[in-house]
C-alpha cells in the first residue's frame, strides 16, 4: 500500500516515514527541501533498511502536483506535513504563509477529490485553541481567533478539509492537533534539525547546552503558573509519528465515525519552561545558562491536551516521559555537533 508523505524529510515527517515503513507501507516523499535536507533519507534508510521514493517538488506549482498524481495513481493515503511553520516569520510574511500552507493544501485536495477513495491525515496544531478557557484542552474547546498567520493557516486548513469532506463522500480525513513535539529517534539517525535560530524551546536548550548558543532566554516568570513560566505539553516525536500511522490505518480500515474527524495528540501533562530546563539538566548532568527576560507578545500562559479521545477512540497513547524524550534530543544534539 503506497502512502504519500508531504514534507517527509522534515522533523515530524521523517519520523512518520520510519513508522510507516516499519509497518510495511510503501512510502513516497514529496519535499522541496526549503527547510530540510535530502541527507535525511540516509537516516531513514539506516533505521528501516529501506529507502523511500523521493521526489523534490514544490507543491506551490499546481502543474507539478497534477503531474505527480497522474504518475502515482495507486496512492491510497496522504499524510500532509508540508507547510511553513515559524510563527514570527508568518507575521512578517503573511502572504508567503497563505500561499504555501493553504494553496498547496487546496491543490492536493483537488487531486484527491478525483479519486474513488482517498484517505488524508492533516498536520494541525493546538494553536487553533489559542489560550483555551479550560485545562486540559478537549477537542470541543472553541477555536479562538488566531494569534498569527501561521495559526490562521491551521484553522483555515481544517475548515477547507471539513468543507471538502462534506461534498466529497469518498474523501476521508483526520486532523491531528498536536502540541509540542520534541526529541529524536532512539537510533539518533534522525532528529530535529532547525535551520538558523530554533523556533522551538528544546533545540534551543540543547544548542545552548552544547555551546552553540551562549544563553537561553526564558520569556517571562510572572505567568499565573506554579513557577511563573509558561506551560506546554511536550510530546515525544516517535509517539507522535505513531499516532499518524494509527490514524491512517483507521481510515484505511473504514473505522472512522465520520468523513472528517479531529484528535488531540499530546501527553496530557503540562510542563513549565523551568521544568523542561530541569529535565535537560538532569539527563545531561550539565547546568544550563539561561536568564529570565520579558514576556513575548502573543505567548499564551498554558496549553496541554486532554487526550481521552485519542486514547479511547484511536487506541493511541504517548509512552515516553519528558526525561526520556529530552535524553533523545540531547543524544541527537551531541551527535550532530560531534561532541561527547
Secondary structure, DSSP 8 states (H G I E B T S, - for coil): -EEEEETTTSHHHHHHHHHHHHTT-EEEEEE--SSS-TTHHHHHHHHHS---EEEE--TT-HHHHHHHHHH-TTEEEEEE------HHHHHH-HHHHIIIIIIHHHHHHHHHHTSSSEEEEEEEEGGGG-S-SSSSB-TTS-----SSHHHHHHHHHHHHHHHHHHH-TTEEEEEEEE-EEE-B-TTSSSB---SSS-SSHHHHHHHHHTTSSS-EEEE-S-SSSSSSS-EE-EEEHHHHHHHHHHHHHHHHTT--SSSEEEEEES-S--EEHHHHHHHHHHHH-----EEEE---TT--SEE-B--HHIIIII-------HHHHHHHHHHHHHHHTT--
